[in-house]
Amino acid sequence: MNKPLFSKIIYGITILLAVVSMVCFINGDIRYNHLNKDRLQHIQFIGTFHIGDDREEQPLTVENLNKVGAVEDLTMTGHVCEDVEENEQLFIYLRRISVEVYKNGIHIYSYGGNDTHLPNVRSAGNVWCSFFSEGLSTEDELTLKFHNPYPRNSAKIYSVCLQRFYVGDKMELFLHMIGKKLHIVVICMLILLSGIELLILGVTLRIMHIQQECAIFYCGMFFIASSIWLLVDYSYISLIIPRGMTLDVVDTLVFMSIPILGLGYGQNYLNNIKIKKIFFALEHILLFTAILYMVLQGFGMVDGEMMQELFMFLLPVTFGITFICLFTDIRKNEDAYARLVLFSGMLLIIAGTVGYIWYEISGVYGITLFGVGLGGFALIQYVIVMLKFKERHTAWVKTRDLEKELVESRVAIMLSQIQPHFLYNSISCIQELCLMEPRKAYDALAQFAHFLRGNMDSLTSTEPIPFEQELRHVKNYLALEKIRFDERLSVVYQIDEEGFFIPALTIQPMVENAVRYGISKKRAGGTVTISTHRREDKIVVTIADDGVGFDLSKPVGRSDGRSHIGIENVRNRLKSQCNGRLEVNSSPKGTVVDIFLPVN
């Protein structure tokens, strides 16, 4: 079966955006590095450092800085290996720490103090700070004083500062840093686009009234949150969004939402009710922690870093419980799709756990490992969702065809109820004329034969027909009745609107009721009026008579002999074939039937 047009469009947009994103990043990186390779330079800083008030100097190396870890205060003293010209822009990367810069004992710059962040937090976040040099030579003594307010900060906070000390152009630095993470950026962009596509697909299915699982929304949101968290890499994102605390809050909230969405997604494929309850409990514990973080951080009651530490404590516990639950459910789950989803979830948990352990040991986030694991997980989920969507769409098409066949069969049954009724009345009329007026009976029989020859196709039509064709049905019927009632029956046509469609045998049964139950019961006879006109966005067909009327509230089979089956049949066919409706108003002075049809 061919894929729906909207799916092809979504696939095309996904591939196009992915290709354009990759080309832009790669081309930009190559172009800027080629043209501006001399506009960015890493500063070699040589000297010593000491911790706090301890004046014992240690050689300034990455290895020594990693050994001391996240101490509260650290001072680096030394000189640069190459001269820095005046008005050149210097960049230093700070990971939740503050810095004061001195040149030959004179303070020239500071960042991360109380004037750079909110009162309820202790740092300005992860950010690149920069200042313009007043000229720096290899002979000048440069002193960097750092302060770390968080004991559980990364063990490599000071070595990162030493390794990320640059002079040059900001855009060039941005492209240089993002070039190091280009593979992760490409994976994240693909995952992000897949998540957006799944959300669009879910909304489309909802609009089309196709039954689908909540899993597609959870999966889409999980992809979007995970990719955004990986894309918010402070090493390059803070160069274009310098609001360190804002990025930190966004990063934390997105990070907290990932396991919550993951647990919600996994619940859709679990088979064991008890395990579902465990997932539900974990999901709401993490959700409560996230809400608590937003309240305490937002209202300035507690430093959000403390809530992050609580969440980081809950995370490995959640990983362990989730892994055991998935392993237990897989063993007894008979759904092949569900087993594959749960197994891929276990692999993602392993990748996340290894990345967490690596961070605790080395102080470096295992972004690459988690990103690759997320990419594999996303690919599996995307394939599964698309396969399930195909099954859902196929089932929907079959259901739609069955419903259409059911409607057509109902129409055929209703037509079969109407046809014998009309034929019986016509033959009865001719039978009466045979005894009283043979000549009229002869003319009536010819008229009846003409009616059958020209309009039999319309009797079995299940689709709306032109109004003019239905009007010929009515005129043929009234010609027969006119022979029978002669001057007692008058017909008036007020046709103001034409060129529309109407279900077959819609007007004729109403006219038949007007003649049979209205005019024929009145000794002096009466008039049947057929009119059409437009009312706003509706076309109204009116059949009115000045006969004796009848009581619609009486049930079928009463002694008056009137059966309302014909009226109900017409009402049902109007609703099913063209979304029209029927209104009947009757009184002792006559009956008015209004048929309302949509203009389109």
C-alpha positions in Angstrom: 0.0 0.0 0.0 1.3 3.5 -0.9 2.2 5.8 2.0 -0.1 8.8 2.5 0.9 12.0 0.9 1.5 13.8 4.3 3.9 11.0 5.3 5.9 11.5 2.1 6.0 15.2 2.7 7.2 14.7 6.3 9.9 12.2 5.2 11.1 14.6 2.5 11.3 17.6 5.0 13.2 15.4 7.5 15.8 14.3 5.0 16.1 17.8 3.5 16.7 19.5 6.9 19.1 16.8 8.0 21.2 17.2 4.8 21.1 21.0 5.0 22.1 21.0 8.7 25.0 18.7 8.0 26.2 20.7 5.0 25.9 24.0 6.9 27.9 22.9 9.9 30.6 21.1 7.9 30.9 23.9 5.3 30.9 26.6 7.9 33.6 24.8 9.9 35.8 24.3 6.9 35.2 27.8 5.5 35.9 29.6 8.7 38.9 27.5 9.7 40.4 28.1 6.2 39.7 31.9 6.1 40.2 32.8 9.7 42.7 30.2 11.1 44.8 33.1 12.3 42.0 34.8 14.1 41.8 32.2 16.9 44.7 31.1 19.1 45.0 29.0 22.2 47.0 30.9 24.9 49.7 28.8 26.5 49.9 29.8 30.2 53.0 28.7 32.0 53.5 29.1 35.7 52.5 27.8 39.1 49.4 27.5 41.2 48.5 27.3 44.9 45.4 26.4 46.8 43.6 28.9 49.1 45.9 30.6 51.5 48.6 27.9 51.2 51.6 29.5 49.5 53.1 26.2 48.5 53.5 26.5 44.7 52.9 23.6 42.3 53.7 23.5 38.6 50.8 24.6 36.5 49.9 21.5 34.5 46.6 19.8 33.6 47.6 16.6 35.6 48.3 18.6 38.8 45.1 20.6 38.5 43.0 17.4 38.1 44.7 15.9 41.2 43.6 18.8 43.4 40.0 18.6 42.1 37.2 21.0 42.9 38.9 23.0 45.8 37.3 26.2 47.0 40.0 28.7 46.0 42.8 28.3 43.6 45.3 30.9 42.2 47.3 30.6 39.0 50.4 32.8 38.5 52.6 32.9 35.4 52.9 34.4 32.0 51.7 33.8 28.4 54.0 32.3 25.8 53.1 34.8 23.1 52.3 38.5 23.2 48.6 39.5 23.1 48.0 42.7 21.2 45.9 45.6 22.5 42.1 45.3 22.0 42.4 41.6 21.3 39.5 39.6 22.9 40.5 37.1 25.6 38.2 34.1 26.4 38.2 32.0 29.6 35.7 29.1 30.1 34.2 29.0 33.7 32.3 26.0 35.0 30.2 27.4 37.9 33.2 29.3 39.3 34.3 33.0 39.5 37.6 34.5 38.4 39.6 37.7 39.0 42.4 38.6 36.5 45.4 40.6 37.6 48.2 42.0 35.3 51.4 42.8 37.2 49.3 43.0 40.4 46.7 45.3 38.9 43.1 44.1 38.7 42.0 44.2 35.0 38.9 41.9 34.9 36.6 39.8 37.0 33.5 37.6 36.3 31.3 35.4 38.4 31.1 37.6 41.5 27.9 38.6 43.2 27.2 41.3 40.6 27.0 38.7 37.8 24.3 36.3 39.1 21.1 36.2 41.2 21.4 36.5 45.0 20.0 33.0 45.7 22.6 31.2 43.6 26.4 31.0 44.2 27.7 31.2 40.6 27.0 32.6 37.2 26.7 29.1 35.6 28.7 27.5 32.9 29.8 30.2 30.6 32.5 31.7 28.4 33.7 35.1 29.8 35.6 37.5 27.7 37.3 40.9 27.9 39.5 43.1 25.6 43.2 43.1 26.4 45.1 46.3 27.1 48.1 44.5 25.7 49.8 41.5 27.3 53.5 40.6 26.8 55.4 37.5 27.8 57.2 39.6 30.4 54.0 40.5 32.2 52.9 38.5 35.3 49.4 37.3 34.9 47.4 36.1 38.0 44.1 34.3 37.9 42.2 33.9 41.2 39.4 31.3 41.1 36.6 30.7 43.6 34.5 27.5 43.6 31.2 27.7 45.6 30.2 24.1 45.0 32.2 21.2 46.7 30.6 18.7 44.2 31.7 20.6 41.2 33.6 18.8 38.4 37.0 17.7 39.4 38.3 19.2 36.1 37.0 22.7 36.5 40.4 24.3 36.8 42.2 22.2 34.1 39.3 23.1 31.7 40.0 26.8 32.3 43.7 26.2 31.5 42.8 24.3 28.3 40.1 26.7 27.2 42.1 30.0 27.3 41.9 31.7 23.9 42.4 34.9 22.1 40.7 35.9 18.9 37.2 36.1 17.3 34.1 34.9 19.1 32.4 33.4 16.0 35.6 31.6 15.2 35.8 30.2 18.7 32.2 29.1 18.4 32.9 27.2 15.2 36.0 25.7 16.6 34.2 24.4 19.7 31.2 23.1 17.8 33.5 21.5 15.3 34.8 19.2 18.1 31.2 18.1 18.8 30.0 18.0 15.2 29.1 14.3 15.2 27.0 14.7 18.4 25.4 17.9 16.9 24.4 16.0 13.7 23.0 13.1 15.8 21.0 15.4 18.0 19.6 17.4 15.0 18.4 14.1 13.5 16.8 13.0 16.8 15.2 16.5 17.3 13.7 16.4 13.8 12.5 12.8 14.4 10.8 14.0 17.6 9.1 16.9 15.9 8.0 14.6 13.1 6.5 12.1 15.6 4.5 14.9 17.3 3.2 16.1 13.9 2.3 12.5 13.1 0.5 12.1 16.4 -1.5 15.4 15.8 -2.3 14.3 12.2 -3.6 10.9 13.4 -5.7 12.7 16.0 -7.2 15.0 13.3 -7.9 12.1 11.1 -9.6 10.3 14.0 -7.3 7.3 13.7 -6.8 5.5 16.9 -3.3 5.8 18.2 -1.4 5.3 21.4 -0.1 7.9 23.8 3.3 6.4 23.2 3.9 8.4 20.0 3.6 11.7 22.0 5.8 10.4 24.8 8.4 9.2 22.3 8.3 12.5 20.4 8.8 14.6 23.6 11.5 12.2 24.8 13.4 12.7 21.6 13.0 16.5 21.7 14.1 16.8 25.4 17.1 14.4 25.0 18.3 16.2 21.8 17.9 19.6 23.4 19.8 18.5 26.5 22.7 17.3 24.4 22.7 20.4 22.2 22.9 22.7 25.2 26.6 22.2 25.4 28.1 25.1 27.3 31.4 24.9 25.5 29.8 26.4 22.4 26.2 27.4 23.2 27.2 30.0 25.8 29.1 31.9 23.1 25.9 32.7 21.4 23.6 32.7 24.5 25.7 34.3 27.2 23.1 34.0 29.9 24.8 31.3 32.0 22.1 31.0 34.7 19.3 30.9 32.2 21.1 28.1 30.3 21.7 26.3 33.5 18.0 26.4 34.5 16.9 25.3 31.0 19.5 22.6 30.9 18.4 21.3 34.4 14.7 21.3 33.6 15.2 19.5 30.3 17.6 17.0 31.9 15.0 16.3 34.6 12.2 15.8 32.0 14.2 13.1 30.1 13.8 10.2 32.6 10.2 11.3 33.3 9.3 11.1 29.7 11.2 7.9 29.3 9.3 6.2 32.1 6.0 7.5 30.6 7.0 6.1 27.2 8.0 2.7 28.7 4.7 2.2 30.5 2.9 1.9 27.2 4.8 -1.3 26.4 4.9 -3.0 29.8 2.8 -6.1 30.4 3.1 -6.5 34.1 0.6 -4.4 36.1 2.9 -4.2 39.2 5.8 -3.0 37.1 3.6 -0.4 35.5 2.8 0.9 39.0 6.5 1.0 39.9 7.1 3.1 36.7 4.2 5.3 37.6 5.6 5.9 41.1 9.1 6.6 39.9 7.8 9.0 37.2 5.9 11.0 39.8 8.7 11.1 42.3 11.0 12.6 39.7 8.2 14.9 38.6 7.7 16.1 42.2 11.5 16.8 42.4 11.4 18.8 39.1 8.4 20.9 40.4 10.2 21.4 43.7 13.3 22.6 41.8 11.2 25.1 39.8 9.5 26.4 43.0 12.6 26.7 45.1 14.8 28.0 42.3 12.2 30.3 40.8 11.3 32.0 44.1 14.8 32.3 45.2 14.4 30.1 48.3 17.2 27.6 47.6 20.1 27.4 45.3 19.0 25.2 42.4 22.4 23.4 42.5 21.2 21.7 45.7 18.1 20.3 44.0 20.3 19.1 41.1 22.4 17.1 43.6 19.2 15.5 45.0 18.1 14.6 41.5 21.6 13.2 40.7 21.2 11.0 43.8 17.8 9.8 42.6 19.0 9.1 39.1 21.2 6.1 39.6 18.5 4.6 41.9 15.9 5.1 39.1 18.3 3.6 36.6 18.7 0.5 38.7 15.1 0.0 39.5 14.1 0.6 35.9 16.6 -1.8 34.5 15.4 -4.6 36.8 11.8 -3.9 35.9 12.5 -4.0 32.2 14.5 -7.2 32.4 11.6 -8.8 34.4 8.9 -7.7 32.0 10.8 -8.7 28.9 10.8 -12.3 30.0 7.0 -12.6 30.0 6.0 -10.1 27.4 4.7 -11.7 24.3 4.5 -8.6 22.1 7.5 -8.5 19.8 7.4 -4.8 19.4 7.2 -4.3 23.2 10.2 -6.6 23.8 12.3 -4.7 21.3 11.4 -1.3 22.9 12.1 -2.5 26.4 15.4 -4.1 25.3 16.6 -0.9 23.6 15.6 1.0 26.8 17.9 -1.3 28.8 20.8 -0.5 26.4 20.1 3.2 26.8 20.1 2.9 30.6 23.4 1.1 30.4 24.8 4.0 28.3 23.4 6.5 30.7 24.8 4.7 33.7 28.3 4.4 32.3 28.2 8.1 31.4 27.1 8.9 35.0 29.9 6.7 36.5 32.4 8.3 34.1 31.4 11.8 35.3 31.7 10.8 39.0 35.2 9.3 38.3 36.7 11.8 35.9 34.4 14.9 36.3 33.7 14.9 32.6 30.2 14.3 31.3 29.8 11.1 29.1 27.9 13.1 26.5 29.4 11.2 23.5 28.5 7.8 24.9 25.0 8.8 25.9 24.5 10.6 22.5 25.5 7.5 20.6 23.3 5.3 22.8 20.4 7.8 22.4 20.9 7.7 18.6 20.6 3.9 18.5 17.6 4.0 20.8 15.9 6.7 18.7 16.5 4.8 15.5 14.8 1.7 17.0 11.9 3.6 18.4 11.4 5.5 15.1 11.2 2.3 13.1 8.8 0.8 15.6 6.5 3.8 15.7 6.4 3.9 11.9 5.6 0.2 11.6 2.9 0.6 14.2 1.6 3.6 12.3 1.5 1.7 9.1 -0.5 -1.0 10.8 -2.9 1.5 12.4 -3.4 3.3 9.0 -4.1 0.0 7.3 -6.6 -0.9 9.9 -8.2 2.5 9.6 -8.5 2.2 5.8 -10.2 -1.2 6.2 -12.5 0.1 8.9 -13.4 3.1 6.7 -14.1 0.7 3.7 -16.3 -1.5 6.0 -18.2 1.6 7.2 -18.8 2.7 3.7 -20.1 -0.7 2.7 -22.3 -0.7 5.8 -23.8 2.7 4.9 -24.4 1.5 1.3 -26.0 -1.7 2.5 -28.3 0.4 4.8 -29.2 2.7 1.9 -30.0 -0.3 -0.2 -32.3 -1.7 2.5 -34.0 1.6 2.9 -34.5 1.8 -0.9 -35.9 -1.7 -0.9 -38.4 -0.6 1.7 -39.4 2.5 -0.3 -39.7 0.9 -3.8 -42.4 -1.7 -3.1 -44.4 0.9 -1.3 -44.3 3.3 -4.3 -45.0 0.6 -6.8 -47.9 -0.7 -4.7 -49.5 2.8 -4.6 -49.1 3.4 -8.3 -50.6 0.0 -9.3 -53.5 0.5 -6.9 -54.2 3.8 -8.6 -54.2 2.3 -12.0 -56.3 -0.6 -10.8 -59.0 1.8 -9.6 -59.0 3.7 -12.9 -59.5 0.4 -14.9 -63.0 0.0 -13.4 -64.1 3.6 -13.6 -62.3 5.2 -16.5 -60.5 2.7 -18.8 -59.1 5.5 -21.1 -57.5 7.2 -18.1 -56.3 3.9 -17.0 -54.6 3.4 -20.4 -52.9 6.8 -20.2 -51.9 6.1 -16.6 -50.4 2.8 -17.5 -48.4 4.4 -20.3 -47.2 7.1 -17.9 -46.2 4.4 -15.4 -44.2 2.5 -18.0 -42.5 5.7 -19.0 -41.6 6.3 -15.3 -40.1 2.8 -14.9 -38.2 3.0 -18.2 -36.6 6.4 -17.6 -36.0 6.3 -13.8 -35.3 2.8 -12.7 -31.6 3.6 -12.3 -32.4 6.3 -9.8 -34.4 3.9 -7.6 -31.2 2.0 -6.8 -28.8 4.9 -6.6 -26.8 5.2 -3.4 -25.2 8.5 -4.4 -26.8 12.0 -4.5 -28.4 12.8 -7.9 -29.1 16.2 -9.6 -32.2 18.0 -8.3 -33.6 18.2 -11.8 -33.6 14.4 -12.0 -35.3 14.0 -8.7 -37.9 16.7 -9.8 -38.7 14.5 -12.9 -39.5 11.6 -10.5 -41.9 13.9 -8.6 -43.6 15.1 -11.8 -44.0 11.6 -13.1 -45.6 10.5 -9.8 -47.9 13.6 -9.7 -48.9 13.0 -13.3 -50.2 9.6 -12.1 -51.9 11.1 -9.1 -53.4 13.9 -11.2 -55.2 11.3 -13.4 -56.7 9.8 -10.3 -57.7 13.0 -8.3 -58.3 15.3 -11.3 -59.3 18.8 -10.1 -59.1 17.8 -6.4 -55.3 17.9 -6.7 -53.4 21.1 -7.6 -49.6 21.4 -7.9 -47.6 24.6 -7.6 -43.8 24.8 -8.4 -41.7 27.7 -7.0 -38.2 26.7 -8.1 -35.8 29.5 -7.2 -32.7 27.4 -6.8 -31.4 24.7 -9.1 -28.1 23.0 -9.9 -27.6 21.1 -6.6 -27.5 17.4 -5.7 -29.9 15.5 -3.5 -30.3 11.8 -2.5 -32.5 9.8 -4.8 -36.1 9.4 -3.7 -36.0 12.2 -1.2 -38.7 14.6 -2.4 -41.0 12.0 -4.0 -41.9 10.1 -0.7 -42.7 13.5 1.0 -44.9 14.5 -1.9 -46.6 11.1 -1.8 -47.3 11.6 1.9 -48.8 15.0 1.2 -51.1 13.5 -1.4 -52.0 10.3 0.4 -52.4 11.5 3.9 -53.2 15.2 3.4 -55.0 16.0 0.1 -56.8 12.7 -0.3 -58.4 12.9 3.2 -59.8 16.3 2.4 -63.2 16.2 0.6 -62.5 19.4 -1.4 -59.0 18.3 -2.2 -56.1 20.7 -1.9 -52.7 22.0 -3.2 -49.2 20.6 -3.0 -46.5 23.3 -3.2 -42.9 22.4 -4.1 -40.3 25.2 -3.7 -36.6 25.6 -3.5 -34.6 28.6 -2.1 -31.2 29.4 -0.5 -31.0 30.3 3.2 -27.5 31.4 4.2 -25.2 28.4 3.6 -28.1 25.9 3.1 -30.4 25.0 0.2 -34.0 24.5 1.4 -36.5 22.3 -0.4 -40.0 22.7 0.9 -43.0 20.4 0.3 -46.2 21.9 1.7 -49.8 20.9 1.5 -53.1 22.3 2.9 -54.5 18.9 3.7 -55.8 17.6 7.0 -52.3 16.9 8.5 -51.3 14.0 10.8 -49.8 13.3 14.2 -46.1 12.5 14.1 -46.1 11.4 17.8 -48.2 8.4 17.1 -46.2 5.2 16.8 -46.0 3.0 13.8 -48.9 0.6 13.4 -51.7 2.7 14.9 -55.2 2.4 13.5 -54.8 5.5 11.3 -52.6 3.3 9.1 -49.9 5.9 8.7 -46.4 4.5 8.8 -43.5 7.0 9.4 -40.9 4.6 8.0 -40.7 6.6 4.8 -40.0 9.8 6.7 -37.3 8.1 8.8 -35.7 6.6 5.8 -35.4 9.9 4.1 -34.0 11.5 7.2 -31.4 8.8 7.6 -30.3 9.0 3.9 -30.0 12.8 4.0 -27.7 12.4 7.1 -25.6 9.6 5.7 -25.2 10.8 2.1 -24.9 14.6 2.3 -25.1 15.6 6.0 -28.5 17.1 5.4 -31.5 17.1 7.7 -35.3 16.9 7.6 -37.9 18.9 9.5 -41.7 18.1 9.5 -44.4 20.3 10.9 -48.0 19.2 10.7 -51.3 20.6 11.9 -55.0 20.2 11.0 -54.4 23.0 8.5 -51.7 21.1 6.6 -48.1 19.8 6.6 -44.8 21.5 5.8 -41.7 19.4 5.2 -38.3 21.3 4.9 -35.3 19.5 3.6 -32.0 21.3 4.4 -29.0 20.6 2.2 -25.4 21.9 2.6 -24.5 24.2 -0.3 -21.4 22.1 -1.0 
